[in-house]
Amino acid sequence: MRLNGFWMTGTAALALVAAGAGAQEDQAPESPVAGQPMVDALTIVSWGGAYQESQLKAYVEPYVEANPELEVTWDESSAEAVAGMRAQSEADNITWDLVDVTAADAMRLCDEGLAMEVDINEIAAPAPDGTEAEEDFGEDMLVSDCFIPQIAYSYTFGYRTDVEDWGGESPSEICDVFDLEAFPGRRSLEKRPHNNMEWALMCDGVPQDEIYETLETDEGQDRALAKLDTIKDETVWWTAGADTPQLLADGEVVMGSTYNGRLFSLIAEQDQPVEMMWDAQAYDLDGWVIPEGLDEATLNRVKDFLWFATDTQRLADQAKYISYGPARDSSAPLVGQHAELGIDMAPHMPTNPENAQNAYVQNFEWWADYRDDLDAKFQAWLAQ
């Protein structure tokens, strides 16, 4: 399945997961910096919650086991990665060593010279069959010269299944989010413009293929905000991926947006009375960037870690803990069941055909160009 030519070089192979295909684990060759001086401490910036836990289990813990002298510190500031890296650069005080970001944020950081340009074949190991990393990830994954891909995921909605005021009905379409009459109750939306603006325009009658053309105009932006105005008083605004799952679990909201993997954890692992609404899910990519200006010993440690953490087996292992598609073609056949629950992961992936019928792909380049201006406008609207 190809979605507007998007990333399927990396996740079309999820069909193999559904088919239960298997493969042998091969040991990746040593990293190009093996044996060179390295620091014994690493600060990794990520998103917290179930996603960060999947990173910890899939590759941080096994890497530390092989390198017991290393101490890893987590910073859960990825949602503010651009602002954080700008501030550190301006202060000439780089305190982050490796940062997990979305594709659009990677583009912005690369364009501003805050993230280091990399040769993916020198940062990431070849596939077990010898295929170079560049080919194994594919050009649709390598969206920036600074971006080291990890996963494909989506923003979607979860909703509680026990809301008495809904009269036995359940939301099934994105515009149900804006229908307070049929589905009363508090919602949660991210405290950023992306996705919210697109969903608002879709539910105000704008065709998907005209969304970004419309958003380029002041009139289109105002139209999106006017649609969001209709539910603003019933909205809780989240800033961390773990917020919506917690709000849903506590009954503080009846529906809310977040990353599909966070909802998978809430539903499958925590057995909460929540279901997923896949309609108009927004595809995105996530990966690493290396801050510009690291000293040589720190950079060597980062490169050595990345060589391990982005290899075929490690990306496959991450998909055993959270329902995000691995970025490598060679990883997908190694993913089958959840590492702890024993359930088939394929039906929970955003790229599963049943889940992807009305999906859309975020325009990473567009958001890289317009994000700062729309952030300012969106925050001003929130303050009104």
C-alpha positions as CSV (number, residue, x, y, z in Angstrom):
1,M,0.0,0.0,0.0
2,R,1.4,3.4,-1.0
3,L,0.0,6.6,0.6
4,N,0.8,9.5,-1.6
5,G,4.3,8.0,-2.1
6,F,4.9,8.2,1.6
7,W,7.5,6.1,3.5
8,M,6.3,2.8,2.2
9,T,9.8,1.8,1.5
10,G,10.1,1.5,5.2
11,T,6.7,0.0,6.3
12,A,5.1,-1.7,3.3
13,A,7.0,-4.7,4.7
14,L,4.5,-4.7,7.6
15,A,2.5,-7.0,5.4
16,L,5.1,-9.6,6.2
17,V,4.3,-9.0,9.8
18,A,0.7,-9.8,9.3
19,A,1.7,-12.9,7.4
20,G,3.8,-14.0,10.3
21,A,7.1,-14.1,8.3
22,G,10.3,-14.8,10.2
23,A,13.9,-14.1,9.8
24,Q,17.2,-14.9,11.5
25,E,18.9,-12.3,13.8
26,D,22.3,-11.5,12.5
27,Q,25.0,-9.6,14.5
28,A,25.7,-6.1,13.0
29,P,29.3,-5.3,12.4
30,E,31.1,-3.0,14.9
31,S,30.5,0.7,14.5
32,P,33.0,2.8,12.6
33,V,34.0,4.5,15.9
34,A,34.5,1.4,17.9
35,G,37.7,1.6,20.0
36,Q,37.9,5.4,19.8
37,P,37.7,7.6,23.0
38,M,34.1,7.9,24.3
39,V,32.4,9.5,27.2
40,D,30.8,7.4,29.9
41,A,27.6,9.5,30.1
42,L,24.9,10.2,27.6
43,T,21.9,12.5,27.8
44,I,19.1,11.4,25.5
45,V,16.0,13.5,24.8
46,S,12.8,11.7,24.1
47,W,9.0,11.9,24.7
48,G,8.5,10.0,28.0
49,G,5.7,7.4,28.5
50,A,5.2,4.2,26.6
51,Y,7.3,5.3,23.7
52,Q,10.4,6.1,25.8
53,E,9.8,2.8,27.6
54,S,9.9,1.0,24.3
55,Q,13.3,2.7,23.5
56,L,14.6,1.7,26.9
57,K,13.7,-1.9,26.5
58,A,14.6,-2.3,22.9
59,Y,18.0,-0.8,22.7
60,V,19.1,1.4,25.6
61,E,19.1,-1.5,28.2
62,P,20.9,-3.9,25.9
63,Y,23.4,-1.3,24.8
64,V,24.2,-0.4,28.5
65,E,24.5,-4.1,29.3
66,A,27.2,-4.3,26.6
67,N,28.7,-1.0,27.9
68,P,28.3,-1.1,31.7
69,E,30.5,1.9,32.1
70,L,27.9,4.1,30.5
71,E,25.3,6.2,32.4
72,V,22.2,7.3,30.4
73,T,20.2,10.3,31.5
74,W,16.7,10.9,30.0
75,D,15.3,14.3,29.3
76,E,11.6,14.2,28.2
77,S,11.7,17.5,26.3
78,S,11.3,16.3,22.7
79,A,8.0,18.3,22.3
80,E,10.1,21.5,22.8
81,A,13.2,20.2,21.0
82,V,13.5,23.1,18.6
83,A,13.2,25.8,21.3
84,G,15.6,23.8,23.5
85,M,18.3,23.4,20.9
86,R,18.0,27.0,19.8
87,A,18.5,28.2,23.4
88,Q,21.5,25.9,24.0
89,S,23.1,27.0,20.8
90,E,22.6,30.7,21.6
91,A,24.1,30.1,25.1
92,D,26.9,28.1,23.6
93,N,26.1,25.4,26.1
94,I,25.1,22.1,24.5
95,T,23.7,19.8,27.2
96,W,21.8,17.4,25.0
97,D,23.7,14.6,23.2
98,L,21.0,12.9,21.2
99,V,17.5,14.2,20.5
100,D,14.4,12.3,19.3
101,V,12.3,14.5,17.0
102,T,9.5,14.5,14.4
103,A,10.4,14.7,10.7
104,A,9.3,18.4,10.4
105,D,11.3,19.4,13.5
106,A,14.3,17.6,12.1
107,M,14.0,19.7,8.9
108,R,13.8,22.9,10.9
109,L,16.8,22.1,13.1
110,C,18.8,21.0,10.0
111,D,17.9,24.2,8.1
112,E,19.0,26.3,11.1
113,G,22.3,24.5,11.4
114,L,21.4,23.3,14.9
115,A,21.5,19.6,14.0
116,M,24.5,17.8,12.5
117,E,24.4,16.6,8.9
118,V,25.1,12.9,8.7
119,D,25.9,10.2,6.2
120,I,23.3,7.6,7.0
121,N,25.7,4.8,5.9
122,E,28.3,5.9,8.4
123,I,25.7,6.3,11.3
124,A,23.6,3.2,10.8
125,A,24.6,-0.4,10.2
126,P,23.8,-2.2,7.0
127,A,21.0,-4.7,6.9
128,P,21.9,-8.4,7.8
129,D,22.1,-9.2,4.1
130,G,24.6,-6.4,3.5
131,T,22.1,-3.9,2.1
132,E,23.4,-0.4,3.0
133,A,21.4,1.6,5.5
134,E,20.4,4.2,2.9
135,E,18.7,1.6,0.8
136,D,17.2,-0.2,3.7
137,F,15.6,2.9,5.1
138,G,14.6,4.2,1.7
139,E,14.5,7.8,0.4
140,D,11.0,8.5,1.7
141,M,12.3,7.9,5.3
142,L,15.4,10.0,4.8
143,V,13.5,13.4,4.8
144,S,16.5,15.5,5.9
145,D,20.3,15.3,5.8
146,C,20.2,15.5,9.6
147,F,17.5,12.9,10.2
148,I,18.2,9.3,11.4
149,P,14.8,7.5,11.1
150,Q,13.4,5.2,13.8
151,I,9.6,4.7,13.4
152,A,6.5,5.5,11.5
153,Y,3.5,6.4,13.6
154,S,0.3,8.4,13.6
155,Y,-1.7,10.9,15.6
156,T,-5.2,9.6,16.2
157,F,-8.1,9.7,18.7
158,G,-9.0,7.5,21.6
159,Y,-12.5,7.5,23.2
160,R,-14.1,6.0,26.2
161,T,-16.5,3.2,25.6
162,D,-18.6,3.8,28.8
163,V,-20.0,7.3,28.2
164,E,-23.7,7.2,29.1
165,D,-24.6,10.5,27.5
166,W,-23.8,9.1,24.0
167,G,-26.9,6.8,24.0
168,G,-24.9,3.7,23.0
169,E,-23.3,5.4,20.0
170,S,-19.5,5.7,19.5
171,P,-17.5,8.3,17.5
172,S,-16.3,6.8,14.3
173,E,-15.4,9.8,12.1
174,I,-13.0,12.7,12.7
175,C,-15.9,15.3,12.6
176,D,-17.5,13.6,15.6
177,V,-14.8,15.3,17.6
178,F,-16.5,18.6,16.7
179,D,-20.0,17.3,17.4
180,L,-20.8,18.3,21.0
181,E,-24.5,17.5,20.6
182,A,-24.1,13.9,19.6
183,F,-20.9,13.3,21.7
184,P,-20.9,15.7,24.6
185,G,-18.0,15.8,27.0
186,R,-14.5,17.1,27.3
187,R,-11.9,16.5,24.6
188,S,-8.1,16.7,24.7
189,L,-6.1,18.2,21.8
190,E,-2.4,18.9,21.5
191,K,-1.4,22.4,22.4
192,R,0.2,23.0,19.0
193,P,-1.4,23.9,15.6
194,H,-0.3,20.9,13.6
195,N,-3.0,18.3,13.0
196,N,-5.6,20.4,14.8
197,M,-5.6,22.9,11.9
198,E,-5.9,20.1,9.3
199,W,-8.7,18.3,11.2
200,A,-10.6,21.5,11.6
201,L,-10.5,22.4,7.9
202,M,-11.5,18.8,7.0
203,C,-14.6,19.2,9.2
204,D,-15.3,22.6,7.7
205,G,-15.6,21.1,4.2
206,V,-12.1,21.5,2.8
207,P,-10.9,18.5,0.8
208,Q,-7.7,16.8,2.0
209,D,-5.8,17.7,-1.1
210,E,-6.5,21.4,-0.6
211,I,-5.7,21.5,3.2
212,Y,-2.2,23.0,2.9
213,E,-3.0,25.4,0.1
214,T,-5.9,26.7,2.3
215,L,-3.6,26.9,5.4
216,E,-1.2,29.1,3.5
217,T,-3.7,32.0,3.6
218,D,-4.7,34.1,6.6
219,E,-8.3,33.4,5.7
220,G,-7.7,29.6,5.8
221,Q,-5.9,29.8,9.1
222,D,-8.7,31.9,10.6
223,R,-11.2,29.4,9.2
224,A,-9.5,26.5,11.0
225,L,-9.3,28.5,14.2
226,A,-13.0,29.4,13.9
227,K,-13.8,25.7,13.7
228,L,-11.7,24.9,16.7
229,D,-13.6,27.7,18.5
230,T,-16.7,25.5,18.4
231,I,-15.1,23.1,20.9
232,K,-12.5,25.3,22.6
233,D,-14.4,25.6,25.8
234,E,-14.7,21.8,26.1
235,T,-11.0,21.1,25.3
236,V,-8.1,20.2,27.6
237,W,-4.8,21.0,25.8
238,W,-2.0,18.5,26.2
239,T,1.7,18.9,25.8
240,A,3.1,15.4,26.5
241,G,2.1,12.2,24.8
242,A,1.2,10.6,28.1
243,D,-1.4,13.3,28.9
244,T,-4.3,12.1,26.8
245,P,-4.0,8.4,27.9
246,Q,-4.0,9.6,31.6
247,L,-6.9,11.9,31.0
248,L,-8.9,9.1,29.3
249,A,-8.0,6.6,32.1
250,D,-9.1,9.1,34.8
251,G,-12.3,10.0,32.9
252,E,-11.3,13.6,32.7
253,V,-12.0,13.6,29.0
254,V,-14.3,11.4,26.8
255,M,-12.1,11.5,23.7
256,G,-8.6,12.9,22.8
257,S,-5.8,12.9,20.3
258,T,-2.4,11.4,20.9
259,Y,0.1,9.0,19.3
260,N,-1.4,5.7,18.3
261,G,1.2,3.8,20.3
262,R,0.2,5.5,23.5
263,L,-3.4,4.5,22.9
264,F,-2.3,0.9,22.2
265,S,-0.6,0.8,25.6
266,L,-3.7,2.2,27.3
267,I,-6.0,-0.3,25.6
268,A,-4.0,-3.5,25.2
269,E,-1.6,-3.2,28.2
270,Q,-3.7,-1.4,30.8
271,D,-7.1,-2.8,29.7
272,Q,-8.9,0.6,30.0
273,P,-12.4,1.1,28.6
274,V,-11.1,2.9,25.6
275,E,-11.1,2.3,21.8
276,M,-9.2,3.7,18.9
277,M,-10.8,5.9,16.2
278,W,-8.5,5.6,13.2
279,D,-10.4,8.0,10.9
280,A,-8.2,10.8,9.5
281,Q,-5.2,9.5,11.4
282,A,-2.2,11.7,10.6
283,Y,1.0,9.8,9.6
284,D,4.3,11.1,10.8
285,L,7.9,9.9,11.2
286,D,10.2,10.0,14.2
287,G,13.9,9.8,14.5
288,W,17.1,11.1,15.9
289,V,19.1,14.3,15.4
290,I,22.6,15.0,16.8
291,P,23.1,18.5,18.1
292,E,25.8,20.5,16.3
293,G,28.9,21.2,18.4
294,L,29.4,18.0,20.4
295,D,33.0,17.3,21.5
296,E,34.7,14.4,19.8
297,A,34.4,11.9,22.7
298,T,30.7,12.6,23.1
299,L,30.1,12.4,19.4
300,N,31.9,9.0,19.2
301,R,29.6,7.7,22.0
302,V,26.5,9.0,20.2
303,K,27.6,7.4,16.9
304,D,28.4,4.1,18.6
305,F,25.0,4.1,20.3
306,L,23.2,5.0,17.1
307,W,24.9,2.2,15.1
308,F,23.5,-0.2,17.6
309,A,20.1,1.4,18.3
310,T,19.1,1.8,14.6
311,D,20.2,-1.7,13.4
312,T,17.7,-4.1,12.0
313,Q,17.1,-6.1,15.1
314,R,16.8,-3.2,17.5
315,L,14.2,-1.4,15.5
316,A,12.2,-4.7,15.2
317,D,12.5,-5.1,19.0
318,Q,11.0,-1.7,19.6
319,A,8.0,-2.6,17.5
320,K,7.4,-5.5,19.9
321,Y,6.7,-3.1,22.7
322,I,4.7,-0.4,20.9
323,S,2.6,-0.3,17.8
324,Y,4.9,1.8,15.6
325,G,6.3,0.6,12.3
326,P,10.0,0.2,12.2
327,A,11.8,2.5,9.7
328,R,13.9,-0.3,8.0
329,D,12.6,-2.7,5.4
330,S,14.7,-5.5,7.0
331,S,13.1,-5.0,10.4
332,A,9.5,-5.7,9.6
333,P,9.8,-9.5,9.1
334,L,11.3,-9.8,12.6
335,V,8.2,-8.3,14.3
336,G,5.4,-10.6,15.1
337,Q,3.9,-10.5,18.6
338,H,4.0,-8.2,21.5
339,A,7.0,-9.1,23.7
340,E,4.9,-9.4,26.8
341,L,1.3,-9.8,25.9
342,G,1.8,-12.3,23.0
343,I,-0.7,-10.5,20.8
344,D,-0.2,-10.0,17.0
345,M,1.1,-6.5,16.5
346,A,0.1,-6.1,12.8
347,P,-3.6,-5.2,13.4
348,H,-2.5,-2.4,15.7
349,M,-0.2,-0.7,13.3
350,P,-1.3,2.6,11.7
351,T,-0.4,1.2,8.3
352,N,-2.7,-1.8,8.6
353,P,-5.1,-1.4,5.6
354,E,-8.2,-1.5,7.8
355,N,-6.8,1.4,9.9
356,A,-5.6,3.5,7.0
357,Q,-8.7,3.9,4.8
358,N,-8.9,7.7,5.4
359,A,-5.4,8.5,6.6
360,Y,-3.5,11.6,5.6
361,V,0.1,12.4,5.5
362,Q,1.5,15.4,7.2
363,N,3.3,17.8,4.8
364,F,6.7,17.9,6.7
365,E,8.2,20.5,4.4
366,W,5.2,22.8,4.8
367,W,5.3,22.6,8.5
368,A,9.0,23.2,8.6
369,D,8.4,26.4,6.7
370,Y,5.3,27.7,8.5
371,R,5.5,26.2,12.0
372,D,7.0,29.3,13.8
373,D,4.4,31.7,12.4
374,L,1.5,29.3,13.1
375,D,2.7,28.5,16.5
376,A,2.6,32.2,17.4
377,K,-0.9,32.6,15.9
378,F,-2.2,29.5,17.6
379,Q,-0.9,30.4,21.0
380,A,-2.4,33.9,20.7
381,W,-5.7,32.3,19.8
382,L,-5.5,30.0,22.9
383,A,-4.9,33.0,25.1
384,Q,-8.1,34.8,23.9
